[in-house]
Amino acid sequence: MTALDIYNKSLVLLGELNGDGETQPDTAVFKRSAVELINILLMITDETDRKIKGIRSGSFDHMPQQISSLNDTLYVHPRLASAAIPLGLCFFLVHEENEEKGAKFYKLFYDELNSLDKAYKRGRITSVKKLY
């Protein structure tokens, strides 16, 4: 899935895309900030993505993905790309204009992240004491 797919999905969720696939005139501001906002969301969702992929938290060879354009492909779990990140982008795009609508998307975003965290929870490594 590309960043443009996520952006378009967010516009649909916000009701900013009409039936012909045309955007509303006021969405130009959204598109200008979309790359930076998606990069922020990639950082926020990275811990969940690592849990899903089985990458240890302290792994030094893992860096969160960053994009430079809306045409870049995202290499995150499909559920993050299709649900959590578009919901988070909706929050970032509308929270200044409409706090109530922004709060709704914020809750949906974090509910989706928490749901993924629970679904892919890994066993914790603990030290063994008093083996005998």
Stockholm file with secondary structure:
# STOCKHOLM 1.0

chainA/1-132         MTALDIYNKSLVLLGELNGDGETQPDTAVFKRSAVELINILLMITDETDRKIKGIRSGSFDHMPQQISSLNDTLYVHPRLASAAIPLGLCFFLVHEENEEKGAKFYKLFYDELNSLDKAYKRGRITSVKKLY
#=GR chainA/1-132 SS CBHHHHHHHHHHHHTCBCTTSCBCGGGHHHHHHHHHHHHHHHHHTHHHHHHHHTCCTTCTTCCCCCCSSTTSBCCSCHHIIIIIHHHHHHHHHHTTTCHHHHHHHHHHHHHHHHHHHHHTCCCCCCCCCCCC
#=GC SS_cons         CBHHHHHHHHHHHHTCBCTTSCBCGGGHHHHHHHHHHHHHHHHHTHHHHHHHHTCCTTCTTCCCCCCSSTTSBCCSCHHIIIIIHHHHHHHHHHTTTCHHHHHHHHHHHHHHHHHHHHHTCCCCCCCCCCCC
//
